[in-house]
C-alpha cells in the first residue's frame, strides 16, 4: 500500500470516530406540544399554523414576565403600549388602532385558557 492511502484511511477513521462520539452525546428532547388553536387538540406537527412556544423554564431563564417581553421574542408579534393601559397588539400586521373602552380587538390574549378581555389587564405582569 502507498503511504498516502494509509494516511487518508487514518484521517477518515479518526473523523468517523469523532462523529460517533458526538452522536452519542446526550440529546435534548422536546416534549410533545398540543395545540388547541383550532378548537380541537392537535399535535404541533400536524397544525398548519406558525407557533412560538415558551416553556416555563424558558420564561424563568429569560425573565419573561409580561406581554411586552413575549412581543420582543416572537417573530411577527408587535405588542406596543402607546398610552397607559391601552396596549396595541398586532400579529403579522393584523391588529386594531381603535382606542377607548369600547374598542374591539382583532387579537386575543389568554393565559392558562382564561381570556383576558380588558386591554388594561393585558399589560400587567401575568407570568
The first five atom37 places (N, CA, C, CB, O) and aatype in JSON, in Angstrom:
{
  "aatype": [20, 20, 20, 20, 20, 20, 20, 20, 20, 20, 20, 20, 20, 20, 20, 20, 20, 20, 20, 20, 20, 20, 20, 20, 20, 20, 20, 20, 20, 20, 20, 20, 20, 20, 20, 20, 20, 20, 20, 20, 20, 20, 20, 20, 20, 20, 20, 20, 20, 20, 20, 20, 20, 20, 20, 20, 20, 20, 20, 20, 20, 20, 20, 20, 20, 20, 20, 20, 20, 20, 20, 20, 20, 20, 20, 20, 20, 20, 20, 20, 20, 20, 20, 20, 20, 20, 20, 20, 20, 20, 20, 20, 20, 20, 20, 20, 20, 20, 20, 20, 20, 20, 20, 20, 20, 20, 20, 20, 20, 20, 20, 20, 20, 20, 20, 20, 20, 20, 20, 20, 20, 20, 20, 20, 20, 20, 20],
  "atom_mask": [
    [1, 1, 1, 1, 1],
    [1, 1, 1, 1, 1],
    [1, 1, 1, 1, 1],
    [1, 1, 1, 1, 1],
    [1, 1, 1, 1, 1],
    [1, 1, 1, 1, 1],
    [1, 1, 1, 1, 1],
    [1, 1, 1, 1, 1],
    [1, 1, 1, 1, 1],
    [1, 1, 1, 1, 1],
    [1, 1, 1, 1, 1],
    [1, 1, 1, 1, 1],
    [1, 1, 1, 1, 1],
    [1, 1, 1, 1, 1],
    [1, 1, 1, 1, 1],
    [1, 1, 1, 1, 1],
    [1, 1, 1, 1, 1],
    [1, 1, 1, 1, 1],
    [1, 1, 1, 1, 1],
    [1, 1, 1, 1, 1],
    [1, 1, 1, 1, 1],
    [1, 1, 1, 1, 1],
    [1, 1, 1, 1, 1],
    [1, 1, 1, 1, 1],
    [1, 1, 1, 1, 1],
    [1, 1, 1, 1, 1],
    [1, 1, 1, 1, 1],
    [1, 1, 1, 1, 1],
    [1, 1, 1, 1, 1],
    [1, 1, 1, 1, 1],
    [1, 1, 1, 1, 1],
    [1, 1, 1, 1, 1],
    [1, 1, 1, 1, 1],
    [1, 1, 1, 1, 1],
    [1, 1, 1, 1, 1],
    [1, 1, 1, 1, 1],
    [1, 1, 1, 1, 1],
    [1, 1, 1, 1, 1],
    [1, 1, 1, 1, 1],
    [1, 1, 1, 1, 1],
    [1, 1, 1, 1, 1],
    [1, 1, 1, 1, 1],
    [1, 1, 1, 1, 1],
    [1, 1, 1, 1, 1],
    [1, 1, 1, 1, 1],
    [1, 1, 1, 1, 1],
    [1, 1, 1, 1, 1],
    [1, 1, 1, 1, 1],
    [1, 1, 1, 1, 1],
    [1, 1, 1, 1, 1],
    [1, 1, 1, 1, 1],
    [1, 1, 1, 1, 1],
    [1, 1, 1, 1, 1],
    [1, 1, 1, 1, 1],
    [1, 1, 1, 1, 1],
    [1, 1, 1, 1, 1],
    [1, 1, 1, 1, 1],
    [1, 1, 1, 1, 1],
    [1, 1, 1, 1, 1],
    [1, 1, 1, 1, 1],
    [1, 1, 1, 1, 1],
    [1, 1, 1, 1, 1],
    [1, 1, 1, 1, 1],
    [1, 1, 1, 1, 1],
    [1, 1, 1, 1, 1],
    [1, 1, 1, 1, 1],
    [1, 1, 1, 1, 1],
    [1, 1, 1, 1, 1],
    [1, 1, 1, 1, 1],
    [1, 1, 1, 1, 1],
    [1, 1, 1, 1, 1],
    [1, 1, 1, 1, 1],
    [1, 1, 1, 1, 1],
    [1, 1, 1, 1, 1],
    [1, 1, 1, 1, 1],
    [1, 1, 1, 1, 1],
    [1, 1, 1, 1, 1],
    [1, 1, 1, 1, 1],
    [1, 1, 1, 1, 1],
    [1, 1, 1, 1, 1],
    [1, 1, 1, 1, 1],
    [1, 1, 1, 1, 1],
    [1, 1, 1, 1, 1],
    [1, 1, 1, 1, 1],
    [1, 1, 1, 1, 1],
    [1, 1, 1, 1, 1],
    [1, 1, 1, 1, 1],
    [1, 1, 1, 1, 1],
    [1, 1, 1, 1, 1],
    [1, 1, 1, 1, 1],
    [1, 1, 1, 1, 1],
    [1, 1, 1, 1, 1],
    [1, 1, 1, 1, 1],
    [1, 1, 1, 1, 1],
    [1, 1, 1, 1, 1],
    [1, 1, 1, 1, 1],
    [1, 1, 1, 1, 1],
    [1, 1, 1, 1, 1],
    [1, 1, 1, 1, 1],
    [1, 1, 1, 1, 1],
    [1, 1, 1, 1, 1],
    [1, 1, 1, 1, 1],
    [1, 1, 1, 1, 1],
    [1, 1, 1, 1, 1],
    [1, 1, 1, 1, 1],
    [1, 1, 1, 1, 1],
    [1, 1, 1, 1, 1],
    [1, 1, 1, 1, 1],
    [1, 1, 1, 1, 1],
    [1, 1, 1, 1, 1],
    [1, 1, 1, 1, 1],
    [1, 1, 1, 1, 1],
    [1, 1, 1, 1, 1],
    [1, 1, 1, 1, 1],
    [1, 1, 1, 1, 1],
    [1, 1, 1, 1, 1],
    [1, 1, 1, 1, 1],
    [1, 1, 1, 1, 1],
    [1, 1, 1, 1, 1],
    [1, 1, 1, 1, 1],
    [1, 1, 1, 1, 1],
    [1, 1, 1, 1, 1],
    [1, 1, 1, 1, 1],
    [1, 1, 1, 1, 1],
    [1, 1, 1, 1, 1],
    [1, 1, 1, 1, 1],
    [1, 1, 1, 1, 1]
  ],
  "atom_positions": [
    [[0.83, -1.19, 0.0], [0.0, 0.0, 0.0], [0.87, 1.24, 0.0], [-0.94, 0.0, 1.2], [1.98, 1.26, 0.54]],
    [[0.33, 2.25, -0.61], [1.04, 3.52, -0.64], [0.84, 4.24, 0.69], [0.55, 4.39, -1.83], [-0.22, 4.13, 1.3]],
    [[1.84, 4.98, 1.15], [1.72, 5.7, 2.41], [0.59, 6.74, 2.4], [3.02, 6.38, 2.74], [-0.03, 6.97, 3.44]],
    [[0.31, 7.37, 1.26], [-0.76, 8.38, 1.23], [-2.12, 7.74, 1.44], [-0.73, 9.14, -0.1], [-3.0, 8.35, 2.06]],
    [[-2.32, 6.52, 0.93], [-3.58, 5.82, 1.14], [-3.79, 5.53, 2.62], [-3.62, 4.51, 0.32], [-4.89, 5.69, 3.13]],
    [[-2.74, 5.1, 3.3], [-2.83, 4.8, 4.73], [-3.15, 6.07, 5.52], [-1.51, 4.15, 5.25], [-3.95, 6.04, 6.44]],
    [[-2.52, 7.17, 5.16], [-2.78, 8.44, 5.85], [-4.24, 8.86, 5.67], [-1.84, 9.55, 5.32], [-4.88, 9.33, 6.61]],
    [[-4.76, 8.68, 4.45], [-6.16, 9.04, 4.19], [-7.1, 8.13, 4.97], [-6.47, 8.96, 2.69], [-8.1, 8.6, 5.52]],
    [[-6.78, 6.84, 5.03], [-7.62, 5.9, 5.77], [-7.64, 6.24, 7.25], [-7.11, 4.46, 5.57], [-8.69, 6.17, 7.89]],
    [[-6.5, 6.62, 7.8], [-6.44, 7.0, 9.21], [-7.23, 8.29, 9.44], [-4.96, 7.19, 9.67], [-7.96, 8.4, 10.43]],
    [[-7.1, 9.25, 8.55], [-7.82, 10.52, 8.7], [-9.33, 10.3, 8.65], [-7.4, 11.5, 7.6], [-10.07, 10.91, 9.43]],
    [[-9.79, 9.44, 7.75], [-11.22, 9.16, 7.65], [-11.72, 8.45, 8.89], [-11.52, 8.31, 6.4], [-12.79, 8.78, 9.4]],
    [[-10.97, 7.48, 9.4], [-11.42, 6.74, 10.57], [-11.42, 7.63, 11.81], [-10.53, 5.52, 10.81], [-12.3, 7.48, 12.66]],
    [[-10.46, 8.53, 11.95], [-10.46, 9.46, 13.08], [-11.67, 10.38, 13.01], [-9.14, 10.28, 13.11], [-12.32, 10.64, 14.02]],
    [[-11.98, 10.88, 11.82], [-13.15, 11.74, 11.64], [-14.44, 11.0, 11.96], [-13.2, 12.28, 10.23], [-15.36, 11.57, 12.55]],
    [[-14.51, 9.73, 11.56], [-15.7, 8.92, 11.84], [-15.86, 8.7, 13.34], [-15.61, 7.57, 11.12], [-16.97, 8.76, 13.85]],
    [[-14.77, 8.45, 14.05], [-14.83, 8.27, 15.49], [-15.31, 9.55, 16.18], [-13.45, 7.85, 16.04], [-16.08, 9.49, 17.13]],
    [[-14.85, 10.68, 15.7], [-15.28, 11.95, 16.29], [-16.78, 12.15, 16.09], [-14.51, 13.13, 15.67], [-17.47, 12.59, 17.01]],
    [[-17.29, 11.83, 14.91], [-18.73, 11.95, 14.67], [-19.52, 10.98, 15.52], [-19.04, 11.71, 13.2], [-20.59, 11.33, 16.03]],
    [[-19.02, 9.76, 15.7], [-19.72, 8.77, 16.51], [-19.81, 9.22, 17.96], [-19.02, 7.41, 16.42], [-20.85, 9.04, 18.59]],
    [[-18.74, 9.8, 18.49], [-18.79, 10.26, 19.88], [-19.72, 11.46, 20.02], [-17.38, 10.61, 20.38], [-20.37, 11.61, 21.06]],
    [[-19.78, 12.31, 19.0], [-20.69, 13.45, 19.04], [-22.14, 12.98, 19.0], [-20.4, 14.4, 17.87], [-22.99, 13.53, 19.69]],
    [[-22.42, 11.97, 18.19], [-23.79, 11.47, 18.05], [-24.27, 10.8, 19.32], [-23.88, 10.51, 16.89], [-25.47, 10.78, 19.59]],
    [[-23.36, 10.23, 20.11], [-23.77, 9.53, 21.32], [-23.95, 10.47, 22.5], [-22.77, 8.46, 21.66], [-24.38, 10.03, 23.57]],
    [[-23.64, 11.74, 22.34], [-23.82, 12.7, 23.42], [-25.31, 12.82, 23.73], [-23.22, 14.09, 23.05], [-26.16, 12.54, 22.89]],
    [[-25.6, 13.26, 24.96], [-27.0, 13.41, 25.36], [-27.69, 14.4, 24.44], [-27.11, 13.87, 26.83], [-27.2, 15.5, 24.21]],
    [[-28.83, 14.0, 23.92], [-29.58, 14.89, 23.04], [-30.69, 15.56, 23.84], [-30.16, 14.12, 21.82], [-31.16, 15.04, 24.85]],
    [[-31.1, 16.71, 23.37], [-32.17, 17.44, 24.02], [-33.49, 16.95, 23.45], [-32.0, 18.99, 23.84], [-33.68, 16.97, 22.23]],
    [[-34.38, 16.53, 24.31], [-35.68, 16.03, 23.87], [-36.73, 17.12, 24.04], [-36.08, 14.75, 24.66], [-36.77, 17.81, 25.06]],
    [[-37.55, 17.27, 23.04], [-38.63, 18.24, 23.09], [-39.9, 17.49, 23.46], [-38.79, 19.01, 21.74], [-40.24, 16.47, 22.85]],
    [[-40.6, 18.02, 24.45], [-41.85, 17.4, 24.85], [-42.88, 17.57, 23.74], [-42.36, 18.0, 26.17], [-42.76, 18.45, 22.89]],
    [[-43.9, 16.73, 23.77], [-44.96, 16.87, 22.78], [-45.76, 18.13, 23.1], [-45.89, 15.61, 22.77], [-46.14, 18.37, 24.24]],
    [[-46.0, 18.92, 22.08], [-46.76, 20.15, 22.23], [-48.14, 19.93, 21.62], [-46.03, 21.36, 21.55], [-48.26, 19.57, 20.45]],
    [[-49.19, 20.16, 22.43], [-50.56, 20.01, 21.96], [-51.13, 21.4, 21.73], [-51.43, 19.21, 22.99], [-51.09, 22.26, 22.61]],
    [[-51.65, 21.61, 20.53], [-52.17, 22.91, 20.12], [-53.69, 22.84, 20.08], [-51.6, 23.34, 18.74], [-54.26, 21.89, 19.54]],
    [[-54.34, 23.86, 20.64], [-55.8, 23.92, 20.61], [-56.28, 25.18, 19.88], [-56.37, 23.89, 22.04], [-57.39, 25.66, 20.14]],
    [[-55.47, 25.7, 18.98], [-55.8, 26.95, 18.28], [-57.01, 26.81, 17.37], [-54.61, 27.4, 17.46], [-57.7, 27.8, 17.12]],
    [[-57.3, 25.61, 16.89], [-58.43, 25.41, 16.0], [-59.59, 24.73, 16.73], [-58.01, 24.58, 14.79], [-60.4, 24.02, 16.12]],
    [[-59.66, 24.96, 18.04], [-60.73, 24.45, 18.91], [-60.79, 22.93, 18.96], [-62.05, 24.98, 18.44], [-61.85, 22.35, 19.19]],
    [[-59.64, 22.3, 18.75], [-59.51, 20.86, 18.94], [-58.05, 20.58, 19.25], [-60.01, 20.05, 17.67], [-57.17, 21.28, 18.76]],
    [[-57.79, 19.55, 20.04], [-56.42, 19.22, 20.42], [-55.71, 18.52, 19.26], [-56.4, 18.32, 21.68], [-56.19, 17.52, 18.74]],
    [[-54.57, 19.08, 18.86], [-53.78, 18.52, 17.77], [-52.31, 18.58, 18.15], [-54.04, 19.28, 16.43], [-51.89, 19.43, 18.94]],
    [[-51.53, 17.68, 17.58], [-50.09, 17.72, 17.76], [-49.53, 18.9, 16.97], [-49.43, 16.39, 17.31], [-50.03, 19.24, 15.9]],
    [[-48.49, 19.51, 17.5], [-47.87, 20.65, 16.82], [-47.41, 20.3, 15.42], [-46.7, 21.16, 17.64], [-47.44, 21.15, 14.53]],
    [[-46.99, 19.06, 15.21], [-46.52, 18.64, 13.9], [-47.63, 18.6, 12.86], [-45.88, 17.28, 14.0], [-47.35, 18.65, 11.66]],
    [[-48.87, 18.51, 13.28], [-50.0, 18.39, 12.35], [-50.74, 19.71, 12.13], [-50.97, 17.36, 12.86], [-51.69, 19.75, 11.35]],
    [[-50.32, 20.77, 12.79], [-51.03, 22.04, 12.71], [-50.37, 22.94, 11.66], [-51.07, 22.74, 14.09], [-49.17, 23.2, 11.75]],
    [[-51.14, 23.43, 10.68], [-50.57, 24.29, 9.64], [-50.52, 25.76, 10.05], [-51.37, 24.14, 8.35], [-50.88, 26.65, 9.27]],
    [[-50.08, 26.01, 11.27], [-50.05, 27.36, 11.82], [-48.65, 27.6, 12.39], [-51.16, 27.55, 12.91], [-48.07, 26.71, 13.0]],
    [[-48.13, 28.8, 12.21], [-46.84, 29.16, 12.81], [-47.04, 29.35, 14.31], [-46.25, 30.44, 12.16], [-47.94, 30.08, 14.73]],
    [[-46.2, 28.7, 15.11], [-46.36, 28.74, 16.56], [-45.03, 29.06, 17.21], [-46.91, 27.39, 17.1], [-43.99, 28.52, 16.83]],
    [[-45.06, 29.94, 18.18], [-43.91, 30.19, 19.03], [-44.32, 29.8, 20.44], [-43.43, 31.71, 18.96], [-45.27, 30.36, 20.99]],
    [[-43.63, 28.84, 21.02], [-43.98, 28.33, 22.35], [-42.83, 28.55, 23.31], [-44.35, 26.82, 22.28], [-41.66, 28.43, 22.94]],
    [[-43.16, 28.89, 24.55], [-42.18, 29.09, 25.6], [-42.49, 28.13, 26.73], [-42.18, 30.57, 26.1], [-43.62, 28.06, 27.2]],
    [[-41.49, 27.38, 27.18], [-41.68, 26.51, 28.34], [-41.58, 27.36, 29.6], [-40.63, 25.35, 28.36], [-41.11, 28.5, 29.56]],
    [[-42.03, 26.81, 30.71], [-41.91, 27.52, 31.98], [-40.47, 27.81, 32.33], [-42.56, 26.72, 33.09], [-40.15, 28.88, 32.85]],
    [[-39.59, 26.85, 32.03], [-38.16, 27.06, 32.29], [-37.62, 28.22, 31.45], [-37.36, 25.79, 32.0], [-36.84, 29.03, 31.94]],
    [[-38.04, 28.29, 30.19], [-37.59, 29.37, 29.3], [-38.1, 30.72, 29.78], [-38.05, 29.11, 27.85], [-37.38, 31.72, 29.71]],
    [[-39.34, 30.76, 30.27], [-39.88, 32.01, 30.8], [-39.05, 32.5, 31.98], [-41.34, 31.83, 31.22], [-38.74, 33.69, 32.08]],
    [[-38.69, 31.57, 32.88], [-37.86, 31.95, 34.04], [-36.44, 32.31, 33.62], [-37.83, 30.8, 35.05], [-35.88, 33.3, 34.09]],
    [[-35.86, 31.5, 32.73], [-34.48, 31.71, 32.29], [-34.29, 33.07, 31.61], [-34.06, 30.6, 31.35], [-33.3, 33.75, 31.87]],
    [[-35.22, 33.46, 30.76], [-35.12, 34.72, 30.03], [-35.81, 35.88, 30.74], [-35.7, 34.56, 28.64], [-35.87, 36.99, 30.21]],
    [[-36.35, 35.63, 31.95], [-37.04, 36.64, 32.75], [-38.19, 37.27, 31.96], [-36.06, 37.73, 33.2], [-38.33, 38.49, 31.91]],
    [[-39.0, 36.41, 31.34], [-40.18, 36.86, 30.6], [-41.32, 36.96, 31.6], [-40.53, 35.88, 29.41], [-41.76, 35.95, 32.15]],
    [[-41.79, 38.19, 31.83], [-42.83, 38.38, 32.84], [-44.08, 39.06, 32.32], [-42.27, 39.19, 33.97], [-45.09, 39.12, 33.03]],
    [[-44.05, 39.58, 31.1], [-45.23, 40.28, 30.6], [-45.33, 40.14, 29.08], [-45.19, 41.77, 30.99], [-44.47, 39.55, 28.43]],
    [[-46.4, 40.69, 28.54], [-46.65, 40.57, 27.1], [-45.6, 41.31, 26.27], [-48.03, 41.1, 26.77], [-45.29, 40.88, 25.15]],
    [[-45.06, 42.39, 26.78], [-44.02, 43.11, 26.05], [-42.8, 42.22, 25.85], [-43.62, 44.41, 26.8], [-42.21, 42.22, 24.77]],
    [[-42.43, 41.45, 26.87], [-41.29, 40.53, 26.75], [-41.56, 39.46, 25.69], [-41.0, 39.86, 28.1], [-40.67, 39.1, 24.93]],
    [[-42.79, 38.96, 25.66], [-43.13, 37.95, 24.65], [-43.11, 38.58, 23.26], [-44.53, 37.34, 24.95], [-42.63, 37.97, 22.31]],
    [[-43.63, 39.8, 23.13], [-43.6, 40.5, 21.85], [-42.19, 40.73, 21.34], [-44.31, 41.82, 21.98], [-41.95, 40.69, 20.13]],
    [[-41.26, 40.95, 22.25], [-39.87, 41.17, 21.85], [-39.21, 39.89, 21.35], [-39.08, 41.73, 23.01], [-38.21, 39.96, 20.63]],
    [[-39.74, 38.72, 21.71], [-39.1, 37.45, 21.36], [-39.89, 36.62, 20.35], [-38.9, 36.64, 22.6], [-39.5, 35.5, 20.03]],
    [[-40.99, 37.16, 19.85], [-41.84, 36.4, 18.94], [-41.88, 37.07, 17.57], [-43.26, 36.27, 19.51], [-42.3, 38.23, 17.45]],
    [[-41.44, 36.36, 16.53], [-41.49, 36.93, 15.18], [-42.93, 37.2, 14.75], [-40.81, 36.0, 14.17], [-43.8, 36.36, 14.96]],
    [[-43.17, 38.35, 14.16], [-44.49, 38.67, 13.66], [-45.45, 39.23, 14.69], [-45.09, 37.48, 13.05], [-46.58, 39.57, 14.35]],
    [[-45.03, 39.32, 15.95], [-45.9, 39.84, 17.01], [-45.4, 41.21, 17.45], [-45.96, 38.86, 18.22], [-44.24, 41.37, 17.8]],
    [[-46.3, 42.18, 17.42], [-45.97, 43.51, 17.9], [-46.88, 43.82, 19.07], [-46.12, 44.59, 16.76], [-48.11, 43.79, 18.95]],
    [[-46.28, 44.11, 20.2], [-47.03, 44.49, 21.39], [-46.53, 45.87, 21.81], [-46.87, 43.45, 22.56], [-45.4, 46.01, 22.26]],
    [[-47.37, 46.86, 21.65], [-46.97, 48.23, 21.97], [-48.02, 48.86, 22.86], [-46.76, 49.06, 20.69], [-49.21, 48.83, 22.55]],
    [[-47.57, 49.43, 23.96], [-48.47, 50.15, 24.86], [-48.2, 51.64, 24.66], [-48.27, 49.71, 26.37], [-47.39, 52.23, 25.38]],
    [[-48.88, 52.24, 23.69], [-48.62, 53.64, 23.37], [-49.15, 54.58, 24.44], [-49.25, 53.99, 22.04], [-48.53, 55.61, 24.73]],
    [[-50.27, 54.23, 25.02], [-50.78, 55.03, 26.13], [-50.94, 54.1, 27.33], [-52.14, 55.73, 25.77], [-51.05, 52.88, 27.17]],
    [[-50.95, 54.67, 28.51], [-51.0, 53.85, 29.71], [-52.25, 52.98, 29.72], [-50.96, 54.73, 30.97], [-53.37, 53.49, 29.64]],
    [[-52.06, 51.7, 29.82], [-53.17, 50.77, 29.92], [-53.9, 50.49, 28.63], [-54.12, 51.27, 30.89], [-54.94, 49.83, 28.65]],
    [[-53.4, 50.97, 27.5], [-54.05, 50.73, 26.22], [-53.08, 50.07, 25.25], [-54.59, 52.05, 25.63], [-52.59, 50.74, 24.33]],
    [[-52.78, 48.81, 25.43], [-51.84, 48.15, 24.52], [-52.44, 47.95, 23.13], [-51.39, 46.81, 25.09], [-53.65, 47.8, 22.98]],
    [[-51.58, 47.95, 22.15], [-51.98, 47.62, 20.79], [-51.22, 46.37, 20.38], [-51.72, 48.81, 19.8], [-49.99, 46.37, 20.37]],
    [[-51.94, 45.32, 20.05], [-51.34, 44.05, 19.68], [-51.63, 43.8, 18.21], [-51.87, 42.89, 20.57], [-52.76, 43.93, 17.76]],
    [[-50.6, 43.42, 17.48], [-50.75, 43.07, 16.07], [-49.98, 41.79, 15.8], [-50.27, 44.23, 15.13], [-48.83, 41.65, 16.22]],
    [[-50.61, 40.88, 15.1], [-49.96, 39.63, 14.71], [-49.89, 39.63, 13.19], [-50.75, 38.37, 15.25], [-50.9, 39.62, 12.49]],
    [[-48.65, 39.66, 12.68], [-48.39, 39.73, 11.24], [-49.17, 40.87, 10.58], [-48.75, 38.41, 10.58], [-49.73, 40.71, 9.5]],
    [[-49.2, 42.01, 11.25], [-49.83, 43.19, 10.69], [-51.32, 43.31, 10.95], [-49.6, 43.22, 9.25], [-51.92, 44.33, 10.61]],
    [[-51.93, 42.29, 11.53], [-53.36, 42.35, 11.81], [-53.56, 42.77, 13.26], [-54.05, 40.98, 11.53], [-53.14, 42.07, 14.18]],
    [[-54.19, 43.9, 13.44], [-54.44, 44.43, 14.77], [-55.51, 45.49, 14.68], [-53.15, 45.01, 15.4], [-56.24, 45.56, 13.69]],
    [[-55.59, 46.32, 15.68], [-56.57, 47.4, 15.67], [-55.9, 48.69, 16.11], [-57.77, 47.08, 16.58], [-54.95, 48.67, 16.89]],
    [[-56.38, 49.77, 15.61], [-55.86, 51.08, 16.01], [-56.9, 51.85, 16.82], [-55.45, 51.9, 14.77], [-56.71, 53.04, 17.1]],
    [[-57.98, 51.2, 17.19], [-59.03, 51.87, 17.95], [-58.58, 52.07, 19.39], [-60.34, 51.06, 17.9], [-57.89, 51.23, 19.96]],
    [[-58.97, 53.19, 19.96], [-58.7, 53.47, 21.36], [-60.01, 53.53, 22.13], [-57.91, 54.8, 21.52], [-61.09, 53.65, 21.54]],
    [[-59.9, 53.45, 23.43], [-61.07, 53.6, 24.27], [-61.61, 52.28, 24.78], [-62.14, 54.33, 23.53], [-61.22, 51.21, 24.32]],
    [[-62.53, 52.39, 25.72], [-63.08, 51.2, 26.36], [-63.93, 50.37, 25.42], [-63.9, 51.61, 27.56], [-64.03, 49.15, 25.6]],
    [[-64.54, 50.98, 24.42], [-65.43, 50.26, 23.52], [-64.69, 49.64, 22.33], [-66.5, 51.18, 23.01], [-65.32, 49.02, 21.48]],
    [[-63.38, 49.81, 22.27], [-62.62, 49.28, 21.13], [-62.64, 47.76, 21.13], [-61.16, 49.78, 21.17], [-62.47, 47.12, 22.17]],
    [[-62.86, 47.2, 19.97], [-62.84, 45.74, 19.85], [-61.5, 45.32, 19.26], [-64.02, 45.22, 18.97], [-61.02, 45.91, 18.29]],
    [[-60.91, 44.31, 19.85], [-59.59, 43.86, 19.42], [-59.68, 42.83, 18.32], [-58.82, 43.3, 20.59], [-60.63, 42.04, 18.25]],
    [[-58.67, 42.83, 17.46], [-58.56, 41.82, 16.41], [-57.77, 40.62, 16.9], [-57.92, 42.4, 15.16], [-57.73, 39.59, 16.23]],
    [[-57.14, 40.75, 18.05], [-56.33, 39.68, 18.63], [-56.88, 39.32, 20.0], [-54.84, 40.1, 18.73], [-57.62, 40.09, 20.61]],
    [[-56.52, 38.14, 20.46], [-57.0, 37.65, 21.75], [-55.8, 37.32, 22.62], [-57.92, 36.42, 21.57], [-54.82, 36.74, 22.15]],
    [[-55.89, 37.67, 23.89], [-54.88, 37.29, 24.87], [-55.55, 36.36, 25.87], [-54.24, 38.54, 25.58], [-56.57, 36.71, 26.46]],
    [[-54.98, 35.18, 26.06], [-55.48, 34.27, 27.09], [-54.29, 33.67, 27.82], [-56.38, 33.16, 26.47], [-53.27, 33.35, 27.21]],
    [[-54.44, 33.53, 29.12], [-53.41, 32.95, 29.97], [-54.02, 31.76, 30.68], [-52.83, 34.0, 30.98], [-55.03, 31.9, 31.37]],
    [[-53.41, 30.6, 30.53], [-53.92, 29.36, 31.12], [-55.38, 29.14, 30.76], [-53.76, 29.38, 32.65], [-56.2, 28.82, 31.62]],
    [[-55.7, 29.33, 29.49], [-57.04, 29.15, 28.94], [-58.07, 30.15, 29.48], [-57.51, 27.76, 29.22], [-59.27, 29.91, 29.35]],
    [[-57.62, 31.24, 30.06], [-58.52, 32.28, 30.55], [-58.36, 33.5, 29.65], [-58.24, 32.64, 32.05], [-57.26, 34.05, 29.53]],
    [[-59.45, 33.92, 29.03], [-59.45, 35.07, 28.12], [-59.29, 36.36, 28.92], [-60.75, 35.11, 27.28], [-60.04, 36.61, 29.85]],
    [[-58.31, 37.17, 28.55], [-58.09, 38.47, 29.19], [-58.75, 39.52, 28.3], [-56.53, 38.77, 29.4], [-58.16, 39.95, 27.31]],
    [[-59.97, 39.91, 28.65], [-60.76, 40.78, 27.78], [-60.33, 42.23, 27.86], [-62.21, 40.66, 28.13], [-60.22, 42.9, 26.84]],
    [[-60.09, 42.73, 29.05], [-59.77, 44.15, 29.22], [-58.36, 44.44, 28.74], [-59.93, 44.57, 30.68], [-57.41, 43.75, 29.12]],
    [[-58.23, 45.45, 27.9], [-56.9, 45.82, 27.41], [-55.97, 46.2, 28.55], [-57.01, 46.98, 26.41], [-54.77, 45.91, 28.5]],
    [[-56.5, 46.84, 29.57], [-55.64, 47.25, 30.68], [-55.06, 46.06, 31.42], [-56.42, 48.12, 31.65], [-53.96, 46.16, 31.96]],
    [[-55.75, 44.94, 31.44], [-55.24, 43.75, 32.12], [-54.15, 43.06, 31.32], [-56.38, 42.77, 32.38], [-53.4, 42.26, 31.87]],
    [[-54.05, 43.35, 30.03], [-53.06, 42.7, 29.17], [-51.65, 43.23, 29.39], [-53.44, 42.87, 27.73], [-50.69, 42.59, 28.95]],
    [[-51.49, 44.38, 30.05], [-50.17, 44.95, 30.26], [-49.53, 44.55, 31.57], [-50.25, 46.42, 30.18], [-48.34, 44.81, 31.77]],
    [[-50.26, 43.95, 32.47], [-49.69, 43.58, 33.76], [-48.79, 42.36, 33.64], [-50.8, 43.31, 34.77], [-48.89, 41.59, 32.69]],
    [[-47.9, 42.21, 34.64], [-47.07, 41.01, 34.71], [-47.97, 39.84, 35.04], [-45.92, 41.17, 35.77], [-48.58, 39.79, 36.11]],
    [[-48.06, 38.88, 34.13], [-49.0, 37.78, 34.31], [-48.35, 36.42, 34.29], [-50.05, 37.84, 33.25], [-49.04, 35.41, 34.43]],
    [[-47.03, 36.35, 34.12], [-46.39, 35.05, 34.03], [-45.58, 34.78, 35.27], [-45.5, 34.97, 32.8], [-44.95, 33.72, 35.38]]
  ]
}
